[in-house]
Amino acid sequence: MNFQTLETCINETFKECKGRVSVMLEMDGHVYEFNSDEVYSSASLIKIPILIEGFRQVEKGILRLDQQIRVEEYSKAGGAGVIHVLSHGMVLTIKDLMTLMIIVSDNTATNILIDLIGKDSINDCIHSLGLSCTKLARLMMDLDAIRQGKNNLTSAADMVALLKIINEGSFLSEESRQEILNMMSHQQFNHKLPAFMDLDKVFVANKTGELPAIEHDCAIIGYQGKTVYVAVLIDEIAEKESARYVLNRIGKLIYEYIIK
């Protein structure tokens, strides 16, 4: 399969989805875009810029990865994650909170980190990276904020830019980037882009996002010196099966392309 064939197959896949689809894909010096600058509700993809700014503050000495935080009952948020069903008063490190935010998309961990890092600092970081479509406007599971029209936003193009910052470049130190890649490579939600990949054969570091009518995933995929950056955002779906089919299919097509 050549890249042109891959593009054609991805385009054909969209016909199976009844929602709005956006894709950004970079690999082998090739770029494929489909509505990649359109703005979407980010769902849990917003946790990636939160993580990046958290590590930047660790590098500046504002935070420490081993800093201990007591989880109080009032800070618990529902939805994804495990902290909200555990006993209150537990003590976790900032690294623990970051890890839980990524590998099980823990909303309580995320909200604690937003408070510690600062919403303004996270948005300043996003702005400094030139990400025009991404914004943190509310805490996780803040239904009142959603009703007031406050939402966390991003685009497929912005997500690929963030993945590249994690995997290369000088915005973060090598140590920080490796810590983030390690967290993302232990992602527990592999039912979207990586669903039909042999994870013993390829390296995958991904982060999913979902809300009612929304299914997202973005990933760094590595195989024998090849690196893929991909973000697929889907919304306006009446049922999730067609959206997950698109995510599964695009992931499978990319996998077949890079291991050929």
N, C-alpha and C positions, 0 to 999 in steps of 0.2 A: 504494500500500500504506500503510495506517495502522498505528499501533503495535500495536493489538490483533491485526491480521492477522499482523504480524511475530511476535508472541508465539505465535500459533497454529501458524504455519509452523515455528518453532523447536521447539515441543513435538512436532510430527509428525516432525521430524528424529530425535529421540531413539529412535524406534521402530526406526531402522536400526542402532542401536549395541547390541552385546551386553555392553558394559561399564557401569561406574558413571560417571554424567555429572554434572557440576556447572557451573553457568553464573552469571555476574554480568555484567549489561549496564546501562550508564547512557548515555542520550543524549536530547537535546531535552527535558530535564526529566522524562523517563520512566525508570523502573527496572524491569528484569526480573530475577528471581532464580529459580534452580532449585537447591536444595540448596547454596546458595552458602557456607554456613558449615561444610560438611563438610570434615574434615581429610584431606589427601592427601599422599603423598610428593611433594615439590616438584620432583624432578629438577632441571633447570637453571634453573627459575624462581627458585630461591634466589639466583641471581646478581644479581637486581635489588636486593634490600636490601643485598647486599655492595657494589654500585656506589654506592648512595645514601650509605652510611656512609663509603665511600672519599672521595667528594666532600665530605662534611661535614668529614672530617679535613683535606682540602686547604684548605677555608675557614678552619679553625682554625690552619693552619700546621704541623700535625703531619706531613703529607706534602706533596710537591710533584708536580705532574703531570709535570714534566720530570726528576724524580729517576730516576737510572739504576740498574737492577737487573741483576746478572749471573745468568743462568739456569744453574744447575748441573744435572748429570745426575741427581742424586738427587732433585731436585724435580719431575722429569717424571712426569706422570700420563697414562694411556692414555685411550681413549674419544675424545670430540669434541675437535677442535682441530688445530693444526698444529705447535705448539712441540715436542711430544714426538717428532716425526720429523725435526727439524732438529738441526744440530750443537750440542753443549752448549758452554757458555761464552759464548753470545751475550749482548749487553747490550741491554736494552729499557727504555724509560721506563715509569713507572707508568701514564701515559696509554695507551701501547702495550698494556700488559697489560690495562687496562680495556676497550679497544677489542676486543682479541682475545677476551676473556671474553664479550663481548656478540655481536659480529657472526659469529663462528664457534663460539661457546660453548666456548672453549678451556679444558679442565680444568686444564692445567698453569698457565696464567695465573691461573685462579681460585684454585688452592691457594696460589700465591705471594702473591696479594692477601690471602687469609684470614690468612696468617702475618703479613703486614705490618700489616694493619688491626687484627687481633686478633678471634678468635671471640667473646670476651666483649663487646667493643665493638660488634660487629655485632648481637649479641643484645640488648644494652642499647638500641641504636638501634631495633630492631624493637619492643621493649617500650615505649619512649617514644612510639612512633607508635600505640600501642593495638592492635597486631595480635595478637590472642589465639591465632591458629592457626598462626603462622609461627615457625619455629625453625631455626637452624643448629646441627646436632649433629655433623657430620663433614665431612672433606675430600671432594673429588670422587674417585670411584673407590676409596674406602676400603672394600674388601670385608670386612675384618675387623670394622670398626665396624658395617657392615650386619648381619653375622652376630650381633653382640652386641646387636642391636635398636636401634642408634643410627641415626636417619634424619633427613634434612632435611624439614621439613613446611611446608605452607601451605594456603590455601583460595582459592577464586575471589573471595570478598569481600575478603580481604586483598590479593590481587593488584591488584584494581581500586583499592583505597585507595592502593597504592604507585604505580600509574600516575597517579593524580590528584596525588600529591605531586610527581611528576616534571614534570607539565604545568602545574601551577598552585600557588597557595599560597606560603607564606613559609618552609617548612622549609629549603629550599635557596635560594641566591641565583639570580637570573635567569641569570647566567653559567653556573653549574653546571647548571641545568636545561637550558639550551640545548646544553651539551656532551653531556649524557646523551641528549637527544632526537636529536642528530646521530648519535651512536653507534647508537642503536636503529633509526633510519631507514635505516641502511646494513646492516641485518640480512641475512645471506646465506641464512637458512632461511625462505623464503617459501612453503613448500609446504602450509601448514596454513590458518589464517584468511585470509591474503591471496591464496591460490592463484588465485582467480577474480576478483580486483580489478584494475582498470586502475591500476597504480601511477604512471602519468604523470598521472592525473586526481585521485587521492586521496593524501593524506599518510598513511603507515603507519609507526609505530614499534612494533616487536613483539619479543617474546622467547619462544622455544619451550622446551619441556622434554620429554625422553623417556627412558625406561628400558624394559626388558622389561615388557610389559603396561601401559605408561603412555604417553599422548600428551596433551601440554598445549600451549596457546598463549595469550598475552595480548597485547593491542594497544591503542594509541592510534590512532584513525583520524580524520582531519580532512578536511573538504570544505566550501569556501565558508562558513566561519564556524561550521560544525557540528562538534562534537567527540563522538566515541564512545569509551567505555572498555569493554572487554570482556575477560573471562577465561573460558576453557573448559578444564576439567580432566577428564580421562577416565582411568580405570584399570580393572583387573580384566578386561582384554581378552585373548582368546585369539589374535586376529590384529589387525594394525594397520589393515587396509584399512577396516573399518567405522568405526573411531574417526576416521581421517583424513577419511572421507566426511562425518562429522558436523561436524568442524572446517571443512572446505571449504564445506559447505552453509550453516552459520551465517555464515561470512564473506561468502558470496555474498548471502545474504538481507540482511545489514546494508548491504552495498555498494548493493544495489538500492534499499534504503529511503532512504539518505542522498542519492543522486544523483537521486532522482525529481523 
